[in-house]
Amino acid sequence: MLDTETLVEQFGLLACIQCGKCTGGCPISPKSALNPRALIYQILRGEEFELVARDELWDCTTCSTCGMRCPKGVKAYDLIIGLRAQWIESGKIPQTLRAPLTATLNQGNPLVLAREDRTLWADGLGIKNVADGAEITLFTCCENAYDPRVQPMPKALVNIFRAANVDVGTLGMDEQCCGSEIRRIGEAGLFEYLRDDNIEKFKAANVKKLVTTSPHCYNVYHNEYGKNEFSVEHYTQTLAHLIADDKLKFGKKLAATITYQDPCFLGKQNGVYDEPRAVLKAIPGSKFIDMDRSRERSVCCEGGGGRMWLEGTNTKVRLANDRINQALETGANILATACPFCFLTLSDAVIATGNEDKIKVMDIAQIVNQVI
């Protein structure tokens, strides 16, 4: 049974005025049993219910829209993470999460792949270990490191940095999962282990500036690792700075109309909206146009909160499919992303909606790499 008094105090639920803006803004609620307002109401009433009966908790993508919409600052998504943590602590771990969590502990990644294969994406690039001295440390998301569909993105970044004369290195075999989605799944203990271990490795390698390929990695290092001895940037911020300082120059043109998917963990959770657009607007020969729902109003791709490894109850919900249709309405033929989760979910949605001949999903790093 839930300790409702602790939940009320821990997540500040007494501030809730039951206005329903959290549920009204939730991208999942219209197609799921998930109802943040009703969930908070149950807890405020002290109702007892078994966590095992709350399967809809796993439909949440932790996009943070509910927290942005709440006039009292209540973060329903944090409550949901807390409820998931109670579920896992009691041993009620959804079956499809057991393998990713075990693999993260043993192999340093949730994709159930070998730790020693972490750096295969960099074979032939001659990229050095940051411990040997480097201006910046490129941190590759587990997806970018292992999934061949998004491995081209860090490869493109290495090429871009070299074109801009930026000294870049990686942690090599010491790189492992940042723990972002592990925390959001509810495995607090494993997250704390990853956090502490990563901090020690960063110190040992003398990391001064960390540039991440994923908004999820950026968010967790920037907001959830405590006071860091290193600075953190998402790669689009780094590229925007290089362009503004005239260190990154373009020698080619790209005749395309480009629109952009704001990653929730970059935009809504960290306010990084301008830098990715600055990079895209600088692409020679191209035209940039925003979707109607962009920036703070952008729609989640549905990849966060552990949803990459867990379908939840609303298996028919495909927010990415809707997003492809919204991108097509702009007349764009390229949908730019800055997140491996967004890239994967939206690429699958292009195929699912039968629009392969109309629009292509590309990471911003891939686009930039084409015109340098």
N, C-alpha and C positions, 0 to 999 in steps of 0.2 A: 504494500500500500504506500501511497505517496505521503510524505511529510509536508502537508500543505502549508503549515505555518512557516516552515523554513523557506519554502518557495516564494511565499508572499513577501517575506523580508528580503531575501537574496536578490530578487528581481524587481523590487519596488512596485509590486502589483497594486498596492493601495492607491497609487496615483491614477490608476485606470478609471476613466469615467464612462466606459462602455459605449463610446461613440460609434465604434465599428469601422473607423478609418483603417485600422490594421487589416481587417478582413476585406474591406472594400478595395484596398490597394494590392493585396496579395495576388500574384499572378497565378498561383496554384489553386486557391480556394474555389474559383468558379467551376473547376473540373475535378474537385476532390472533396472528401469529407473534412479536410483540414479547415478549421475555423478558429483563428487566433483569438478573436473576441470571446467566443463561447468557451474556449479553453481556459482563458483567464477568469471568466465568470465562474466556472466550475471550481477552480482552485480557491477563489475568493470566498465561495460558499462553503469551503471545506469538504466538498464532496470527495468521497473515496472511490477510487477506481484502479483496477489493475493496469499497469503499464502495458502488459502484453496485449491488452484490448485496444491500444491506441496506435494501431498500425499507420494511421494517417500522419503521425509525427515524422515519418520517414519520407513524406512527400515534400517537405519543406526544403528549399534550395538554399536557405540562409542568405538570400539576396539582400536583405536588410530594408526592403521597401516598407515593411510594417513599422519599423522603428523610425524611418524618415517621416512617415505620415502621422505618427502619434503626436497629438498636441501636448501631451504630458511627458514625452520622452521615454515611455515604456518600450522596451525592446523585446517584442514577442519572440523574435528569432533566437535571442539569448535564452529565453525561458525554454524554448523547444530543445535547444542544445543541452540545457540542464536536465530536462526530462529524459532525453536520450541517454545522458550519462547515468542517471539513476537506473534506467533499464539495463544498460551494459554492466553496471556495478552489481546488479542483482543476478547477473548471469544470463539474462534474456537477450542474447546477441542474435540478430537476424542471420540466418544461415549464409546468405550471400556475402556477408561482411566478415565472416570468420577467416576466410583465406586472405583477403587484403590486409587485415589487421595482423595476422600471423606473419605474412610476408614482410610487412613493414618492420616488425620487430627483428626478424631473422635476416632479411635481405636488404633492408633500407628503402624499400619501395612497395607500394600497394598493388603493383601490377603482377605480382607473383613471378618475378624474373630475377635472374642471378645478380648478386651484388657486383661481381666481377665484370658484368656486361654494361655497367653504368656508363662507361666512357667510349663505347663502340661508335657512337655517333660522331666522335671527333677523330676517328682513324684517318690518317692521311693529311690532317689539317696542320700538324706540327704545332699545336697549341701547348703552351708551357703550363707547368703547375705554378699556381700563385705563390707557393712557398719559395719559389726561386726568384720572386720579385716580379710584381706586375702592378700597373696603375689601377686597374679595376679587376674585380673577380666576377666572372660570369657564372651565375647560378642557374642551372638548367632544371626546370620542373621535371618530375618523374616521367610525365607524359612525353615531354620533349626529348628526354634522354633515351627512352625505350621504344616509343611508338613510332614506327617508320613513317606514318602519315604526317607527323609533326616534327620529326628530326630535321627536316630541311630548314626550319626556323632558326635554331641556334647556329647551324652552319652558315646561314646567311648573315647572322649577326657578327660572327667572327670575321667574315669577309668585309663587312661594312666597317667594323672597328679598325681593321688593318688599312682600309682605304682612307680612313680619317686619321691615321697614324696614332691610334690609341693602343697603348700597351695593355693587352688583355690576357688573363690566365684563368684557369679553373682549379677547383679543389681536387680534381682527379678522382681517385678511388675513395677519397674521404667525403665526397659529396653523397648526401642521402636525403630522404624526404624531409621537407620543412615542417611537416606536421599539421598544416592548415586544415585539411579535410579530416585528418585523424581527430582533431579537437572537435570539429563540427559533427562528426559521427557520434561523438560522446565518449571517446576513449581518452579521458583526461590524463590518466597515468602514463599512457604511451606517449601522449603529446609532451608531457613534462620531461620524459626521458629523452625524446628527440631534441627538444629545446636545449636542455642542458648539455647534451653531447655535441650538438652543432656549435653552440657557443664556445666550447672548449676547442673544437677543431678550427673555428675561425680565429681564435686567439693564437693557436699554435702556428697557423699559416700566416699570421700577421695581416689579416684581411682589413683593409682600410675603407674600401668602397665596394659595395655589393650591388651588382646589376642583375635583376631577375628577368627571366623570360616569361614568368607568369604573374598575373595580378594577385593570385592567391598566395604565392610565395612572398611577393612584395608586402601584402597586407599583414601577413603573420609576422614577418621580420620587423616591419615598421611599427606595428601596434601591439603585438602580443609576446614579444621576446624581452620585454623590459628595457632598461637603458642599455643601448648598444655602444660599443666602442668603435663601431663602423657606421658609415652612412649607407643608406639603402635607396635605390632608385629602380623604378620599372624601366625597361629598356626604351620605351617610347619617350620618357622624360630625357634620357641620355641622348637619344637621337635628336630630339628637339633642340637641346642645348648645343649640340655639335653643328646643327644647321644654322642656328642663330649666331654662333661664333664664327661662321664661315669656314669651319674645319671639315665639314662633310659637303662635298661638291658633287653635282650630277652631270654626267656626260651624255646621257641618253634621254629619250622621251618615251612616254607611255600614253598612247591614245586610248583613254578609258574614262568612263564615268564611275566614280567611286563613292560608295556610302560606307558607313561605319557602325559596327555594333559595339556599344559601350559595355565593357565587362563590369559586372556589378561590384567586384572587389577592387576595381580601379576607380570607377566613377562614383557610384552611390556611397561606397564605404570610405573613399579617400579623396573625393573631389577632384580627381585627375581627369579633366575633360578636354582641356585646351591643347596639351602637348601632343596627343595622338593626332588631333585634327591639324595642328601646325605642320606635322610631318607630312600628312597626306596632301595638304594644300600646297606643299612645296614640290610635289612630284611634277616635273615638266611635262607639258602636253596633256595633262589630265584635268578633269573637272570633278570637284567634290560637292556632294549634296547630302544633307542630313535627312534621315528618315523623320517622319512626323513625330514619332515617339523616340526621342533621343535625350542625351544627357540625363537629368534627374528622372525623366519620364520613360527612360529606356526599359525594354522588356527583357527579363532574364532569359538566358539560353537554356536553362534547366540543368546545367552540368555541375553546379556547386552543391555543397552540403552533403557530400558523399553520394550524390545521385549518379555519378559516373560508374559506381559499382553496385548500386542498389536501386531497383526500379520503384520501390514503394508500392502504394495501393493504386495510384492513378496511372496505370500502365498505358492508357490511351492518350494521356496528356502529352502533347509534343509542342511546347512553346516555340521551339526552333522552327517548326513548320510554319507557324503564323508569322514568325520573324522574316522568313524568306519571302513570303508574299508581301510584307510591308516594305522590304528592300526593293522588290521588283516595281512597286508603285512609284519609286523615285526615278525610275528609268536607268538605274545603275546596272552595269554589267560586271562589276566587281564589288563584293561585300568584304570589306576589310575587317580583320579581327586583330586583337592584341592579347589573346589568351588562348592557350592550347585547348581548354575545355570548350570555349566558344567555337574554335575552328572545327573541332571534331563533331560537335552536336549540329552545327549549321551545315557542315559538309554533308553529313548524313541526311539532313533535312532537304538539301537541294536534290538529292537522289530520290528521297521519299515523295517529294512533290512533283517530280518529273521535270525539273527546270535546269537540267545540266547544260542545255544549249542556250540558256538565257542569262545565267549569272554564275560567277565563279567565286568561291570563298578563298581569300588569300590573307595570310598574316602580313602585317605592316612591314615586318622585316623582309619578307620575300619581295614585296613591292619595291621597297627601297633598293634592294640588292639588284633588281633588274635595271635600274637607271643610273647606277654609279659608274 
